[in-house]
Amino acid sequence: MRIYIFRSEVNGLYAFAADESGSALPEGFAPWHPESVIEPDQSPPHNLSRMRIESAVKVRGYQLWRTKRPVKTASDGR
């Protein structure tokens, strides 16, 4: 299965979808922007489980995910 990756402009969420238009992505987090494609012979980013992604995409049409936010430290002022 080819998996398409999208990014939400609203809150930094990402989504995997089965179609390049992202037609099944939740409207509450729109607009969605295409980021990249995971080909059938490629692994998903961040060691995410391809089997779980494909299962969710088959059932719901998408799977949401988020990258970890940077940890604030005293030295960097964040």
Secondary structure by P-SEA (a helix, b strand, c coil): cbbbbbbbcccccccccccccccccccccccccccccccccccccccccaaaaaaaaaaccbbbbbcccccccccccc
